[in-house]
Amino acid sequence: LQIGIIIHRCLEFIPDIEPKNRESAIKNYLYLPHIKLNTVDKNKILAKILDVINEYPYLFDENSKAEIPVSGVVKIDDEKRLVSGFIDRLCFIDDEIWIVDYKSNINPPSNQNEVPLVYIRQLEIYKQIIEQIYLDKQVKTKLLWTYNLDLMDIAIK
């Protein structure tokens, strides 16, 4: 859990740092006193974060935003409900908007049918809210499994 939180935090702030300074910024963060991990684990986390950024640079460019607060009225199980949350990454790619949520499960699912329903519901809620704001854009939902660097499309009706 702690490693997942650390990865999530770094992926949140790293786009604001010049690419040439990212590795040292992550190292500085990992060596803050409150992060109680050994050097081997810290190096693994650093490598994992750099791998994610290198594999999916378009998720971390100027056309994406981190930790976007959202709230609105959505339909859940045929009932309207007021909800709020934070989208890990909101990416504007051509005529699409991607909602990307990070998950750090050690054994990530291999397909959408294996994804826990709570993750699907979370993306469904976010999608409904974003579709109310951006009427002219196609909204896609994705899970980024940080353990194996899989960016999984999640089909939401």
C-alpha positions as CSV (number, residue, x, y, z in Angstrom):
1,L,0.0,0.0,0.0
2,Q,2.8,2.4,0.9
3,I,4.6,1.8,-2.4
4,G,1.4,2.4,-4.3
5,I,0.8,5.7,-2.5
6,I,4.4,6.8,-3.3
7,I,4.1,5.9,-7.0
8,H,0.8,7.7,-7.2
9,R,2.2,10.8,-5.5
10,C,5.2,10.9,-7.8
11,L,3.1,10.5,-10.9
12,E,1.0,13.4,-9.7
13,F,3.9,15.9,-9.4
14,I,6.4,14.7,-11.9
15,P,4.8,16.3,-15.0
16,D,5.5,19.7,-13.5
17,I,9.2,19.1,-13.4
18,E,11.5,19.5,-16.4
19,P,12.2,16.1,-17.9
20,K,16.0,16.4,-17.3
21,N,15.3,16.9,-13.6
22,R,12.7,14.2,-13.0
23,E,15.0,11.4,-11.9
24,S,16.7,13.6,-9.3
25,A,13.3,15.0,-8.1
26,I,12.0,11.5,-7.6
27,K,15.1,10.5,-5.7
28,N,14.8,13.5,-3.5
29,Y,11.2,12.6,-2.7
30,L,12.0,9.0,-2.0
31,Y,14.7,10.0,0.5
32,L,12.5,12.2,2.6
33,P,12.6,11.1,6.2
34,H,8.9,10.0,6.3
35,I,9.5,7.4,3.6
36,K,10.6,4.4,5.5
37,L,11.8,2.0,2.8
38,N,15.2,0.4,2.2
39,T,17.4,1.6,-0.6
40,V,16.6,-1.5,-2.8
41,D,12.9,-0.7,-2.6
42,K,13.5,3.0,-3.3
43,N,15.5,2.1,-6.4
44,K,12.7,-0.2,-7.6
45,I,10.1,2.5,-7.1
46,L,12.3,5.0,-9.0
47,A,12.7,2.6,-11.9
48,K,9.0,1.9,-11.9
49,I,8.0,5.5,-12.1
50,L,10.6,6.3,-14.8
51,D,9.3,3.3,-16.8
52,V,5.7,4.5,-16.6
53,I,6.7,8.0,-17.7
54,N,8.9,6.7,-20.6
55,E,6.2,4.2,-21.7
56,Y,3.4,6.7,-21.7
57,P,4.9,10.2,-22.1
58,Y,1.6,11.6,-23.6
59,L,-0.1,11.0,-20.2
60,F,2.4,13.4,-18.6
61,D,2.7,16.2,-21.1
62,E,1.1,19.7,-21.2
63,N,-2.2,18.3,-22.4
64,S,-2.9,16.4,-19.2
65,K,-3.7,17.4,-15.7
66,A,-3.2,15.6,-12.4
67,E,-5.6,15.1,-9.5
68,I,-8.6,16.9,-11.0
69,P,-11.4,17.4,-8.5
70,V,-14.8,16.6,-9.9
71,S,-18.3,16.5,-8.6
72,G,-21.7,16.3,-10.0
73,V,-25.0,14.4,-10.2
74,V,-24.7,10.9,-11.8
75,K,-27.0,8.0,-12.4
76,I,-26.1,4.9,-10.3
77,D,-28.4,1.9,-10.3
78,D,-31.2,4.0,-11.8
79,E,-30.9,6.6,-9.0
80,K,-29.5,10.1,-9.3
81,R,-26.7,10.7,-6.7
82,L,-24.4,13.6,-5.9
83,V,-20.8,12.4,-6.0
84,S,-17.3,13.8,-5.9
85,G,-13.8,12.5,-6.4
86,F,-10.4,13.1,-7.9
87,I,-9.3,11.9,-11.3
88,D,-5.7,10.8,-11.3
89,R,-5.0,12.0,-14.8
90,L,-7.2,13.8,-17.3
91,C,-5.7,13.8,-20.7
92,F,-6.8,15.7,-23.8
93,I,-5.7,13.7,-26.8
94,D,-6.9,15.0,-30.2
95,D,-10.8,14.9,-30.0
96,E,-10.8,12.6,-27.0
97,I,-10.6,13.0,-23.3
98,W,-9.0,10.1,-21.4
99,I,-9.7,9.5,-17.8
100,V,-6.8,7.5,-16.4
101,D,-6.8,6.0,-12.9
102,Y,-3.7,4.5,-11.4
103,K,-3.8,1.1,-9.7
104,S,-0.8,-0.5,-8.1
105,N,-2.2,-4.0,-7.6
106,I,0.6,-6.6,-7.4
107,N,-1.4,-9.1,-9.5
108,P,-3.2,-6.8,-12.0
109,P,-6.0,-8.3,-14.0
110,S,-5.3,-9.3,-17.6
111,N,-8.7,-8.1,-19.0
112,Q,-11.7,-6.0,-18.0
113,N,-13.7,-8.9,-16.9
114,E,-11.3,-9.5,-14.0
115,V,-11.2,-5.8,-12.9
116,P,-12.9,-5.3,-9.5
117,L,-16.3,-3.8,-9.9
118,V,-15.4,-0.9,-7.6
119,Y,-12.8,0.3,-10.1
120,I,-15.3,0.1,-13.0
121,R,-17.9,2.0,-10.9
122,Q,-15.3,4.7,-10.1
123,L,-14.5,5.2,-13.8
124,E,-18.2,5.1,-14.7
125,I,-18.9,8.0,-12.3
126,Y,-16.0,10.0,-13.5
127,K,-17.0,9.5,-17.1
128,Q,-20.6,10.7,-16.5
129,I,-19.3,13.8,-14.9
130,I,-16.8,14.6,-17.6
131,E,-19.3,14.0,-20.4
132,Q,-21.6,16.6,-18.8
133,I,-18.8,19.1,-19.1
134,Y,-17.3,18.3,-22.5
135,L,-20.3,17.6,-24.6
136,D,-18.3,17.6,-27.9
137,K,-15.6,15.2,-26.9
138,Q,-15.4,11.4,-26.8
139,V,-14.5,10.3,-23.2
140,K,-12.5,7.1,-22.8
141,T,-11.7,5.4,-19.5
142,K,-8.5,3.6,-18.7
143,L,-6.7,2.0,-15.8
144,L,-2.9,2.2,-15.6
145,W,-1.6,-0.8,-13.8
146,T,1.7,0.5,-12.4
147,Y,3.0,-3.0,-11.5
148,N,3.2,-4.2,-15.1
149,L,2.8,-0.9,-17.0
150,D,-0.4,-2.0,-18.7
151,L,-2.7,0.8,-19.8
152,M,-6.0,-1.0,-20.0
153,D,-9.0,0.4,-21.8
154,I,-12.2,0.1,-19.8
155,A,-15.4,0.1,-21.8
156,I,-18.1,2.0,-20.0
157,K,-21.6,2.1,-21.6
